Amino acid sequence: MLGEFEYLILSAATRLGENAYGAAIRREVEGATRHRCSIGALYTTLDRLEAKSLIKTWMGDPTPKRGGRPKRLVRVTANGSRAASAFYAAVMRASRGVSWEANRVLR
């Protein structure tokens, strides 16, 4: 089973398609969660997802815009898509019949 952050990264990379690389994925995750995403956490998780064969990464060509540094590009594998789909389905099943608005704790 994926973790929440792993799912967020897979979703962001899928949404970005050919434009999926570290900084862009970070912006997507931060936009979706409205929380800061540390570079260290992102790259540690990318390494873990690649070790699980859920993504493939490679270094793109260096660009002058990035001071000659290459981007680490990301592609979600078929296994990654299946794992993200299974995670999403599990969250939907677990959430069935729950209304978070109705269950708010009053302060």
Contact map, one row per residue, 1 for C-alpha under 8 A:
11100000000000000000000000000000000000000000000000000000000000000000000000000000001001100000000000000000000
11110110000000000000000000000000000000000000000000000000000000000000000000000000001100100000000000000000000
11111110000000000000000000000000000000000000000000000000000000000000000000000000000000000000000000000000000
01111111000000000000000000000000000000000000000000000000000000000000000000000000000000000000000000000000000
00111111100000000000000000000000000000000000100000000000000000000000000000000000000000000000000000000000000
01111111110000000000000000000000000000000000100010000000000000000000000000000000000000000000000000000000000
01111111111000000000000000000000000000000000000000000000000000000000000000000000000100100000000000000000000
00011111111100000000000000001000000000000000000000000000000000000000000000000000000000000000000000000000000
00001111111110000000000010001000000000000100010000000000000000000000000000000000000000000000000000000000000
00000111111111000000000000000000000000000000000000000000000000000000000000010001100100000000000000000000000
00000011111111100000000000000000000000000000000000000000000000000000000000000000000100000000000000000000000
00000001111111110001000010011000000000000000000000000000000000000000000000000000000000000000000000000000000
00000000111111111001100010000000000000000000000000000000000000000000000001110000000000000000000000000000000
00000000011111111001000000000000000000000000000000000000000000000000000000110000000000000000000000000000000
00000000001111111000000000000000000000000000000000000000000000000000000000000000000000000000000000000000000
00000000000111111111000110000000000000000000000000000000000000000000000000000000000000000000000000000000000
00000000000011111111000000000000000000000000000000000000000000000000000000100000000000000000000000000000000
00000000000000011111000000000000000000000000000000000000000000000000000000100000000000000000000000000000000
00000000000000011111100100000000000000000000000000000000000000000000000010000000000000000000000000000000000
00000000000111011111110110000000000000000000000000000000000000000000000011100000000000000000000000000000000
00000000000010000011111110000000000000000000000000000000000000000000001111000000000000000000000000000000000
00000000000000000001111111000000000000000110000000000000000000000000001111000000000000000000000000000000000
00000000000000000000111111100000000000000000000000000000000000000000000000000000000000000000000000000000000
00000000000000010011111111110000000000000000000000000000000000000000000000000000000000000000000000000000000
00000000100110010001111111111000000000000000000000000000000000000000000000000000000000000000000000000000000
00000000000000000000011111111100000010100100000000000000000000000000000000000000000000000000000000000000000
00000000000000000000001111111110000000000000000000000000000000000000000000000000000000000000000000000000000
00000000000100000000000111111111000000000000000000000000000000000000000000000000000000000000000000000000000
00000001100100000000000011111111110010000000000000000000000000000000000000000000000000000000000000000000000
00000000000000000000000001111111111110000000000000000000000000000000000000000000000000000000000000000000000
00000000000000000000000000111111111000000000000000000000000000000000000000000000000000000000000000000000000
00000000000000000000000000011111110000000000000000000000000000000000000000000000000000000000000000000000000
00000000000000000000000000001111111000000000000000000000000000000000000000000000000000000000000000000000000
00000000000000000000000000001111111100000000000000000000000000000000000000000000000000000000000000000000000
00000000000000000000000000000110111110000000000000000000000000000000000000000000000000000000000000000000000
00000000000000000000000000000100011111000000000000000000000000000000000000000000000000000000000000000000000
00000000000000000000000001001100001111101100000000000000000000000000000000000000000000000000000000000000000
00000000000000000000000000000000000111111100000000000000000000000000000000000000000000000000000000000000000
00000000000000000000000001000000000011111110000000000000000000000000000000000000000000000000000000000000000
00000000000000000000000000000000000001111111000000000000000000000000000000000000000000000000000000000000000
00000000000000000000000000000000000011111111100000000000000000000000000000000000000000000000000000000000000
00000000100000000000010001000000000011111111110000000000000000000000000000000000000000000000000000000000000
00000000000000000000010000000000000000111111111000000000000000000000000000000000000000000000000000000000000
00000000000000000000000000000000000000011111111100000000000000000000000000000000000000000000000000000000000
00001100000000000000000000000000000000001111111110000000000000000000000000000000000000000000000000000000000
00000000100000000000000000000000000000000111111111000010000000000000000000000000000000000000000000000000000
00000000000000000000000000000000000000000011111111100000000000000000000000000000000000000000000000000000000
00000000000000000000000000000000000000000001111111110000000000000000000000000000000000000000000000000000000
00000100000000000000000000000000000000000000111111111110000000000000000000000000000000000000000000000000000
00000000000000000000000000000000000000000000011111111111100000000000000000000000000000000000000000000000000
00000000000000000000000000000000000000000000001111111100000000000000000000000000000000000000000000000000000
00000000000000000000000000000000000000000000000111111110000000000000000000000000000000000000000000000000000
00000000000000000000000000000000000000000000000011111111000000000000000000001011000000000000000000000000000
00000000000000000000000000000000000000000000000011111111000000000000000000011111101000000000000000000000000
00000000000000000000000000000000000000000000010011011111100000000000000001111001000000000000000000000000000
00000000000000000000000000000000000000000000000001001111110000000000000001111000000000000000000000000000000
00000000000000000000000000000000000000000000000001000011111000000000000111100000000000000000000000000000000
00000000000000000000000000000000000000000000000000000001111100000000000111000000000000000000000000000000000
00000000000000000000000000000000000000000000000000000000111110000000011110000000000000000000000000000000000
00000000000000000000000000000000000000000000000000000000011111000000011110000000000000000000000000000000000
00000000000000000000000000000000000000000000000000000000001111100000111000000000000000000000000000000000000
00000000000000000000000000000000000000000000000000000000000111110111111000000000000000000000000000000000000
00000000000000000000000000000000000000000000000000000000000011111111110000000000000000000000000000000000000
00000000000000000000000000000000000000000000000000000000000001111111100000000000000000000000000000000000000
00000000000000000000000000000000000000000000000000000000000000111111000000000000000000000000000000000000000
00000000000000000000000000000000000000000000000000000000000001111111110000000000000000000000000000000000000
00000000000000000000000000000000000000000000000000000000000001111111100000000000000000000000000000000000000
00000000000000000000000000000000000000000000000000000000000001111111110000000000000000000000000000000000000
00000000000000000000000000000000000000000000000000000000000011110111111000000000000000000000000000000000000
00000000000000000000000000000000000000000000000000000000001111100101111100000000000000000000000000000000000
00000000000000000000110000000000000000000000000000000000001111000000111110000000000000000000000000000000000
00000000000000000000110000000000000000000000000000000000111100000000011111000000000000000000000000000000000
00000000000000000011110000000000000000000000000000000000111100000000001111100000000000000000000000000000000
00000000000010000001110000000000000000000000000000000011110000000000000111110000000000000000000000000000000
00000000000011001101000000000000000000000000000000000011100000000000000011111000000000000000000000000000000
00000000010011000000000000000000000000000000000000000111000000000000000001111111100000000000000000000000000
00000000000000000000000000000000000000000000000000001111000000000000000000111111100000000000000000000000000
00000000000000000000000000000000000000000000000000000100000000000000000000011111110000000000000000000000000
00000000000000000000000000000000000000000000000000001100000000000000000000011111111000000000000000000000000
00000000010000000000000000000000000000000000000000001110000000000000000000011111111100000000000000000000000
00000000010000000000000000000000000000000000000000000100000000000000000000011111111110000000000000000000000
00000000000000000000000000000000000000000000000000000000000000000000000000000111111111000000000000000000000
11000000000000000000000000000000000000000000000000000100000000000000000000000011111111100000000000000000000
01000010011000000000000000000000000000000000000000000000000000000000000000000001111111110000000000000000000
00000000000000000000000000000000000000000000000000000000000000000000000000000000111111111000000000000000000
10000000000000000000000000000000000000000000000000000000000000000000000000000000011111111100000000000000000
11000010000000000000000000000000000000000000000000000000000000000000000000000000001111111110000000000000000
00000000000000000000000000000000000000000000000000000000000000000000000000000000000111111111000000000000000
00000000000000000000000000000000000000000000000000000000000000000000000000000000000011111111100000000000000
00000000000000000000000000000000000000000000000000000000000000000000000000000000000001111111110000000000000
00000000000000000000000000000000000000000000000000000000000000000000000000000000000000111111111000000000000
00000000000000000000000000000000000000000000000000000000000000000000000000000000000000011111111100000000000
00000000000000000000000000000000000000000000000000000000000000000000000000000000000000001111111100000000000
00000000000000000000000000000000000000000000000000000000000000000000000000000000000000000111111100000000000
00000000000000000000000000000000000000000000000000000000000000000000000000000000000000000011111111000000000
00000000000000000000000000000000000000000000000000000000000000000000000000000000000000000001111111000000000
00000000000000000000000000000000000000000000000000000000000000000000000000000000000000000000001111100000000
00000000000000000000000000000000000000000000000000000000000000000000000000000000000000000000001111110000000
00000000000000000000000000000000000000000000000000000000000000000000000000000000000000000000000011111110000
00000000000000000000000000000000000000000000000000000000000000000000000000000000000000000000000001111111000
00000000000000000000000000000000000000000000000000000000000000000000000000000000000000000000000000111111000
00000000000000000000000000000000000000000000000000000000000000000000000000000000000000000000000000111111000
00000000000000000000000000000000000000000000000000000000000000000000000000000000000000000000000000111111100
00000000000000000000000000000000000000000000000000000000000000000000000000000000000000000000000000011111110
00000000000000000000000000000000000000000000000000000000000000000000000000000000000000000000000000000011111
00000000000000000000000000000000000000000000000000000000000000000000000000000000000000000000000000000001111
00000000000000000000000000000000000000000000000000000000000000000000000000000000000000000000000000000000111
